[in-house]
């Protein structure tokens, strides 16, 4: 979980699909078998070309060899002997299917880490303390996230064009990300929430108006869907796919209008992301305003206690003689 660059990954899969795995590819039967199908194996794989060698994983690892306390479950070694081998293992690992996230316990560390991170291999500094939290957020909510990112470190490594660390899952879904100046980022994110809510409201009005063409039972399922779990969100998305097929066949102006906003019938998760320079200083008025609005937004505050993006401006406390350096 602490890996800043999402270079350590885990997957659970049927043992049978490892028949053609490289000989050096490591996997074992998953513990906590009642949560997984019989015969399920788990692998923890490092991306050799994206690990920066920061050592945070080793630093935080709590498991030690009882016979040799200096040796942990994770250890730093010279990578030359392993690099090419692990490239082959990594390529095989990427080809393994993602586990059905609707069946995972996202409130456990193991369950959350089996989920695919949709933020990976950023250009953040080696050992960055911010990116693990963004990575975790994308594992839990990434396929439905809309991110308003305040200017700062997170906007630099988040929008490191022409590439971006934000990615999509096998279904093609991933976070939608945009950067705003940090004096108005909270309001920027609030605008996203208001727009989504309005489009969802309009979509529901159109669905209700077309109930006779869509079918009363199907209409009721769309409008009253409970989306408080991964499984329920997946079911709603399947309904929306069916809705789009129906609308394509109907082909009226009303159907085309609904087709444009139908995706908003599925739950969206809006996130305001930025540092303490934004949330506590130049943008605090906007943050207060957004929180007081009662709108359904989330705030991820990357509190480094310094203006990191401008070279680490911070207040140095005076010494006993009152002289500052």
Secondary structure, DSSP 8 states (H G I E B T S, - for coil): ---TT--EEEEEEEGGGGTTS-TT---EE-SSGGGS-TTEEEEEEE-TTT-----HHHHH---B-SS-TT-BSS----STTTHHHHHHHHHHHHHS----GGGS-TTSHHHHHHS--SB-S-S--TT-SSHHHHHHHHHHHGGGEEEEEESSHHHHHHT-TT--SB-B-TTS-B-EEEEE-TTSHHHHHHHHHHHHHHHHHHHHHHHHHTHHHH-HHHHHHHHT---SSHHHHHHHHHHHHHHHHHHHHH--HHHHHHHHHGGGGS--EEEEEEEHIIIIIITHHHHHHHHHHT---EEEEE--SSBGGGT-B------TT----
